[in-house]
Amino acid sequence: MSKLDEMSAYLPSFLTRLKEMKELLQAEAPEFEKQNNSIFEVTDQLFVSTATWGLDRWERILDVPRESGDTYEIRRLRLISKMSNIPPVTYRAIEQALNRFLKHPSSRVRLLPNQYHFNVDIDIDDLQHIGELIETLENMKPAHLDYTLRAGFNEPLQIKDTVIFNHRRYRTASELRVGYSVTLNNNEVVLT
């Protein structure tokens, strides 16, 4: 359907029979066709996959050098390659991002092997901007990983004396038998 037929379809039939209206539509139809083509051509320049003369702008924005003799397709592929090179998120990158919100850079990110989980340890004195910390974590972490944000004291623990921890588990009444000790197990840890 031509632009002339399309414009005529919007008008009542008695107007399209008038000589003046026919001449007006014949004069304006090519202009509207040019305008529509221009709009679509400019819109095509907003996307690398359809851009032609707009590739120069994309190359300036992304700092991609243009070589003489390159076709549009080669230039597009080079731009798409540049746009898809997003560096992977590492635990150090997450630590650096979190440390921006802390008075004293104290964040530590530790991956838990085979658990798709990581722990984020932050000194409890640095938790002023907890909302920003969580938002940054949510935006940066890989989608398949979960995390635990733990606040604590990042100070070394010094033991001056010998400390003994005992963890005993006693048998229940139904577990008691003649000749068995009352304790089921006795774990002892000595810290010096």
KAWO-V570915 format. One record per pair of residues at least 12 apart in sequence whose ideal C-beta (glycine too) atoms are under 6 Angstrom apart, sorted by the first residue. I is the first residue (numbers start at 1). J is the second residue. D is the distance in Angstrom with one decimal. If there is no record, write none. Layout:
BEGIN
i;j;d
I;J;D
I;J;D
END
This chain:
BEGIN
i;j;d
3;29;4.3
3;32;5.5
3;33;4.5
4;25;5.8
4;29;4.1
7;25;5.4
7;29;5.8
48;76;5.7
48;79;4.8
48;80;5.8
52;72;5.9
55;75;5.0
58;79;5.3
62;82;5.0
64;78;5.6
64;79;5.8
64;82;5.3
89;140;5.5
91;109;4.1
94;109;5.0
94;140;5.4
95;107;5.0
95;109;5.2
97;136;5.2
97;140;5.9
98;133;5.9
101;129;4.4
101;132;5.1
101;133;5.5
102;126;4.1
103;126;5.5
104;126;5.9
106;122;5.9
106;123;3.8
106;126;5.5
106;154;5.5
107;122;5.1
108;121;4.5
116;144;5.9
116;145;5.5
117;146;5.0
118;147;5.1
119;148;5.1
119;150;5.9
120;147;5.7
120;149;5.0
121;150;5.1
122;151;5.7
123;154;4.8
124;151;4.4
127;151;5.6
159;191;5.3
162;192;4.9
163;191;4.5
164;190;5.3
165;189;4.5
166;188;5.3
167;187;4.3
168;183;5.3
168;186;5.0
169;184;4.5
169;185;5.3
170;182;5.8
170;183;5.7
171;184;5.1
END
